[in-house]
Amino acid sequence: MFGIYSLVRYARRLHASRERARMERIFLDLPIELQRDIGWPEIRENAPTVLGQPAQCCSPAQ
C-alpha cells in the first residue's frame, strides 16, 4: 500500500507543478501593461521561475 500512496502523491505534485508552469506561461504571454495591472511581478534576468528552479521567496527572514 505504501507504493500506491507514494505514486498518488507524486502524481499530484507533478500535476500541480505543470498547472503552475502553464499559468506562468499564460501570464507571460499577456502584454506588459496587463501584467502590471494584475500585479504580476516584473521579470528579472536571473529570477527563478516555476519552469526552472523553485523560488525561495516565501522563506522567513533570518
ABEGO torsion letter per residue (X at the ends): XAAAAAAAAAAAAAAAAAAAAAAAAAAAABBAAAAAAAGBBBBBAABBBAABBBBAAABBBX
